[in-house]
Amino acid sequence: MASLHQLLPSIVLSIFIIKGNSLSKSPPLSFSCGDGVNFAYPFWQLSQKTDHFGYPSLGVTCINKTPTIQLDNNNLYRVKSFKKTEKSFVVSFYELGDNICPVAPHDVGINSSSFLSYSNNVKLIDFFYNCTVYPSGVEPIKCLQVGAKQSYVFLEGSVPKFDWKTNCNFLVTIPISTDSSITDFGNAMKQGFKLKWSTSVECGSCEASGGLCVYDDKQTFSCSCGKGRRYANCREKGLVSSNYFKLGLLSIGLLICCVIIAITILYIVKKRKDGIHKRGFNRLPTSGK
């Protein structure tokens, strides 16, 4: 059986192998839900329970092979296409189904401070639903008439002057493609609208230095610089991420404990050997007897 001092180098090596493997995770080149849309960084799959490469708000969930994403107010959208070279993707309402005369389920609002924005080929339209009083000479949406209640749709900026808020049940503003017509709003809503992303503020320094942004399950940021190394960014490498630092401390702590235990055991073994040697020496016969 190998002695402890012979096993010590193997123990230390195992610690550093474990440490290295835990930080050597690489981002997937691409992933898909199975409907033909292929995604890549900064998008990621929400099914990942551990650290993920990508922006926190760009997590994709696969629902019956349909890629979905939560945007404004956590509303769910279907992702219809993705173009990494253009930094763009197209989404549509997830709830529409096959209705040829759908009702827009909610507003679409993109925070101006976000790294997401509408593309240039997007226009906004306003829906006024279930109006009990309405202006004369304005064409309603015939397929959405409910009894005496009428609904209307207008291109934003061309809404006729009228007290719509008082006389209609609710107002919804949504984006559609500039190639679409509001008279065919059902098809326009199904085709969806294009969004563009820019580099997030938190990831700017990391990506500019050649790294990829990584977040853990608590959304703590770090910058992956390859070969398992993580820093605030890959150029300065001044601040190690909290996970990397904690793991490093754990490895060092384990190493110190192993060394202390080894020294203690070797000291005890040596003391015992010295005691046995002295007792054996005392039992030797003296010369002349």
C-alpha positions in Angstrom: 0.0 0.0 0.0 1.3 3.5 -0.9 2.3 5.7 1.9 0.6 9.0 2.5 3.5 11.1 1.3 3.4 9.1 -2.0 -0.4 9.7 -2.4 -0.2 13.4 -1.6 0.9 14.6 -5.1 -2.0 12.6 -6.6 -4.5 14.2 -4.2 -3.2 17.7 -5.1 -3.3 16.9 -8.8 -6.9 15.7 -8.5 -7.9 18.9 -6.8 -6.6 21.0 -9.7 -8.1 18.7 -12.3 -11.5 19.2 -10.7 -11.0 23.0 -10.5 -10.0 23.2 -14.2 -12.9 21.1 -15.4 -15.4 23.2 -13.6 -14.2 26.3 -15.5 -13.5 24.8 -18.9 -17.1 24.8 -20.1 -17.5 26.1 -23.6 -20.5 27.7 -25.2 -22.5 25.6 -27.7 -21.9 26.6 -31.3 -25.6 26.6 -31.9 -28.9 25.1 -30.7 -32.4 24.5 -32.0 -35.8 23.6 -30.7 -36.3 21.5 -33.8 -38.3 23.8 -35.9 -35.4 24.9 -38.1 -34.4 28.1 -36.3 -30.8 27.8 -35.1 -29.6 30.0 -32.3 -26.2 31.1 -31.0 -24.6 33.4 -28.5 -25.9 35.7 -26.9 -29.0 33.5 -27.0 -29.1 30.4 -24.7 -31.4 27.7 -23.6 -33.3 28.2 -20.4 -33.1 24.5 -19.7 -29.5 25.1 -18.7 -29.4 24.9 -14.9 -25.8 25.9 -14.4 -23.7 28.8 -15.8 -24.8 30.0 -19.2 -23.1 31.9 -22.0 -25.3 34.7 -23.2 -27.5 37.6 -22.0 -29.9 36.9 -19.2 -33.0 38.2 -21.0 -32.3 36.2 -24.2 -33.0 32.8 -22.8 -35.0 30.6 -25.1 -37.5 28.0 -24.0 -38.6 25.2 -26.3 -42.4 24.5 -26.1 -43.5 21.7 -28.4 -40.4 22.3 -30.6 -41.3 26.0 -30.8 -38.7 28.5 -29.6 -40.2 31.1 -27.3 -38.7 34.0 -25.4 -40.0 36.4 -22.7 -39.6 40.1 -23.4 -41.6 43.1 -22.1 -43.3 42.4 -18.7 -42.4 38.7 -19.2 -44.9 38.3 -22.1 -44.2 35.2 -24.2 -43.3 35.5 -27.9 -42.5 32.9 -30.5 -39.1 33.4 -32.2 -39.6 33.0 -35.9 -36.0 33.7 -37.1 -32.5 34.6 -35.9 -29.7 36.3 -37.8 -26.5 36.6 -35.8 -24.7 38.6 -38.5 -27.4 41.2 -38.4 -27.9 41.0 -34.6 -31.6 40.6 -35.3 -34.5 38.2 -34.6 -38.2 38.1 -35.5 -40.9 37.4 -33.0 -44.7 37.1 -33.0 -47.4 36.7 -30.4 -47.3 33.2 -29.0 -51.1 33.2 -28.2 -52.4 33.9 -31.8 -53.0 30.4 -32.9 -54.7 30.0 -36.4 -57.4 32.7 -35.9 -57.7 34.7 -39.2 -59.1 37.7 -37.2 -57.0 37.7 -34.0 -57.1 40.1 -31.1 -53.8 41.5 -30.1 -53.4 40.1 -26.6 -51.4 42.9 -25.1 -49.2 45.9 -25.9 -45.6 45.5 -27.0 -43.2 47.9 -25.4 -39.4 47.8 -25.6 -37.6 49.6 -22.8 -35.5 52.4 -24.4 -32.7 51.7 -21.9 -32.6 48.1 -22.9 -30.1 46.6 -25.4 -33.1 45.6 -27.5 -34.8 47.9 -30.1 -37.1 47.8 -33.1 -35.5 47.4 -36.5 -36.0 50.1 -39.1 -38.7 48.1 -40.9 -41.2 48.2 -38.1 -44.2 50.5 -37.8 -46.7 50.7 -34.9 -50.5 50.3 -35.2 -53.2 51.1 -32.6 -56.2 48.9 -31.9 -59.3 50.2 -30.1 -61.5 47.3 -29.0 -65.2 47.0 -28.2 -66.2 50.6 -28.6 -69.8 51.4 -27.6 -69.7 54.9 -29.2 -67.7 55.7 -32.3 -67.2 58.4 -34.8 -69.2 58.3 -38.1 -67.4 57.7 -41.4 -64.7 55.5 -39.8 -64.4 52.0 -41.1 -64.5 49.4 -38.2 -63.0 45.9 -38.2 -66.0 43.9 -39.4 -64.8 40.5 -38.2 -64.4 41.8 -34.6 -67.9 43.2 -34.3 -69.7 42.0 -31.1 -73.3 43.1 -31.1 -73.3 46.9 -31.2 -69.7 47.1 -30.2 -67.1 47.9 -32.9 -63.3 47.7 -33.0 -60.9 49.8 -35.0 -57.3 49.8 -36.2 -55.1 52.7 -37.3 -51.5 53.4 -38.2 -50.0 55.2 -35.2 -50.1 59.0 -35.9 -53.2 58.8 -38.0 -55.8 58.1 -35.3 -58.9 60.3 -35.9 -59.7 62.8 -33.1 -62.2 61.1 -30.8 -62.5 60.1 -27.1 -61.4 56.6 -27.7 -60.3 55.9 -24.2 -63.7 56.7 -22.7 -65.8 54.9 -25.4 -63.7 51.8 -26.0 -62.9 48.9 -23.6 -59.2 48.8 -24.2 -56.4 50.1 -26.4 -53.4 48.0 -27.7 -50.4 49.2 -29.6 -48.3 46.7 -31.4 -45.5 46.7 -34.0 -45.8 45.1 -37.5 -43.5 45.0 -40.5 -43.5 48.0 -42.8 -44.2 45.6 -45.6 -47.5 44.6 -44.0 -50.9 46.3 -44.4 -53.1 47.1 -41.5 -56.1 46.0 -43.5 -54.6 42.5 -43.3 -53.6 42.9 -39.7 -54.2 39.2 -38.9 -51.5 38.0 -41.3 -49.2 41.0 -40.2 -49.5 39.9 -36.6 -48.6 36.3 -37.5 -45.6 37.4 -39.6 -44.3 39.2 -36.5 -41.8 42.0 -36.2 -38.0 42.3 -36.1 -36.0 43.3 -33.1 -32.3 44.1 -33.0 -29.9 43.7 -30.1 -26.8 45.7 -29.2 -24.0 44.8 -26.8 -25.3 45.0 -23.2 -23.6 47.5 -20.9 -22.4 44.8 -18.6 -20.9 42.7 -21.4 -19.3 45.6 -23.4 -15.9 45.5 -21.8 -15.8 41.7 -21.9 -16.8 41.2 -25.5 -14.5 44.1 -26.6 -11.6 42.2 -25.1 -12.5 39.0 -26.9 -14.4 37.3 -24.2 -18.0 35.9 -23.8 -20.4 36.9 -21.0 -21.3 34.2 -18.6 -24.0 34.2 -15.9 -24.6 31.8 -13.1 -28.0 30.7 -11.7 -28.0 33.9 -9.6 -27.3 36.0 -12.7 -23.8 36.9 -11.4 -21.7 38.1 -14.3 -18.2 36.9 -15.3 -16.2 37.1 -18.5 -15.0 33.8 -20.1 -11.6 34.2 -21.7 -11.1 30.6 -22.8 -9.4 27.6 -21.2 -11.6 28.0 -18.1 -10.3 31.5 -17.2 -12.8 34.1 -16.0 -12.2 37.7 -15.3 -14.0 41.1 -15.4 -12.6 41.3 -19.0 -9.9 39.4 -20.9 -7.6 42.4 -21.6 -7.0 43.7 -18.0 -7.7 40.5 -16.2 -7.7 42.5 -13.0 -10.8 41.1 -11.3 -11.5 37.4 -11.1 -15.1 36.4 -11.0 -16.6 35.5 -7.7 -17.2 31.9 -8.6 -13.6 31.5 -9.9 -12.3 33.1 -6.7 -14.4 31.0 -4.4 -13.4 27.8 -6.2 -9.7 28.9 -6.0 -10.0 29.5 -2.3 -11.7 26.1 -1.9 -8.9 24.3 -3.8 -6.2 26.1 -1.8 -8.0 25.3 1.5 -8.2 21.6 0.6 -4.5 21.6 -0.4 -3.5 23.2 2.9 -5.7 20.7 4.9 -4.1 17.8 3.0 -0.6 19.1 3.8 -1.4 19.6 7.5 -2.9 16.1 7.8 0.1 14.6 6.0 2.6 16.4 8.3 0.6 15.4 11.4 0.4 11.7 10.4 4.1 11.6 9.4 5.0 13.3 12.8 3.0 10.7 14.7 4.5 7.8 12.7 8.0 9.1 13.3 7.4 9.5 17.1 6.1 5.9 17.3 9.1 4.6 15.4 11.4 6.5 17.7 9.6 5.0 20.8 9.9 1.5 19.4 13.6 2.0 18.7 14.3 3.2 22.2 12.5 0.4 23.9 14.2 -2.2 21.7 17.6 -0.6 22.4 17.0 -0.9 26.2 16.3 -4.6 25.9 19.7 -5.4 24.3 22.1 -7.3 26.7 25.0 -5.2 28.0 28.5 -6.4 27.3 30.3 -8.6 29.9 27.1 -10.3 31.1 
